[in-house]
Amino acid sequence: MRVVVRRTGLSASLLRAWERRYAAVEPGRSDGGQRLYSEDDIRKLLLLKDLVDRGHNISQVAGRDVGELRLMLRQNGTNGVRSETLSDEPVPSTRVGEPDGLGPRASEFLEACVKAAHEMDTRELESQLNRAAMALDPAALVDRVLVPLLNRIGLLWAEGELGPASEHVASAVIRRFLGWLLDTLSPTGSAPIAVVGTPAGHRHEFGALLASVVIAGEGWQVLSIGADLPAAEIADAAQRKSARLIALSAIYPREDPHLPGELRSLRRILGDEMPVLVGGPAAAPFAELLLSDGIQFLPDMTALRDEARSYLVTEHAV
C-alpha cells in the first residue's frame, strides 16, 4: 500500500474507504495478508482521482472500468489531467525513497542557508530561500530544505555553535519567508478552510507555519491562528469560519501532561465530525491515546500532506 500511496497521491485511509465502500478496486492478498495491487489497479485509481478532482462523485464512477473512465476524461477535456491516465502504456513505477533528481540541489540550498545563518547574512539567507522556492516544488522545498534547516539551526544552537542572536536573526528571515510562501500557495475562490495553530502551552510556531504551507499547497484555505491557544479558542475559530479541518503542532515542552486533556476538550467542543490532526514530538508519546479520542497523530509532513489531500478529495466527493 505504501507504494500505491506514493504512486497515486491517495492516502491509505482514502484507498481503504474506496475499496470498502465502493469496491473501486479489489487487490489480492499476500500470504501474510498484505494488499497486492496490479498495474491495472493503479491505473484505475489514478483515473478515479482525476475524475473526483474534476467534480465527479466517487460513488458514481468507482464501478466503471478503465476504458469507460478514460473516455469520461477525454469527453471532459484533458486540461490538468495526468497524461499517463489517458495512455495505454504502463504507469511508471516509483519506489518509496527513490531519488527524484531534486535531492542534490536541495542539499546545496540547505548548506548555503545554514552557512548564511552562521554568518548572520540575512540577505544571503533570504536569497537562497527564494532561489530554492523557484527551483524546487513545494513538497521538496518543505521536506528537503525548510524542515532540515530548522532542525539544523536548533541543533547548532543547542550545541553552542550558533549564538542566540544568529538563531533569532535566522528565525526571523525564515518566518517571513514562510509567510510569503503561504500567501503564494494559498488558493483563491471557495476552497474549504483549515485552521492551523498550536495548543495551549505550546509557543513554538514553526511546526504550525510549515503545516500551514503544506496544507495550502494541497488546495486548502488556511486560517493561521497562532500559538498557545486553549481548546475553546481553537474551536471558536473553527466554528466561526465553518472550517473543515484542524491541524495543530505540539513541539515544546516535549513532556506535557496537559496536552491530551487539552485536545480531548477540543474534541468534546467540536463533536465527532471535525477532523483534528496533530503533529510534533510533544504529541508523539500520546498517539494511541489521542486516536482513541478521535484525534489523529501524524509523524511528519509527508503524512500531513497525504491526509490534507485525502480530506480535500473527500470534500469534493461528498
Secondary structure, 3 states (H helix, E strand, C coil): CHHHHHHHCCCHHHHHHHHHHHCCCCCEECCCCCEECCHHHHHHHHHHHHHHHCCCCHHHHCCCCHHHHHHHHHHCCCCCCCHHHHCCCCCCCCCCCCCCCCHHHHHHHHHHHHHHHHCCCHHHHHHHHHHHHHHCCHHHHHHHHHHHHHHHHHHHHHCCCCCHHHHHHHHHHHHHHHHHHHHHHCCCCCCCEEEEEEECCCCCCHHHHHHHHHHHHCCCEEEEEEEEECHHHHHHHHHHCCCCEEEEECCCCCCCCCHHHHHHHHHHHHCCCCCEEEECCCCHHHHHHHHHCCCEEECCHHHHHHHHHHHHHHHHHC
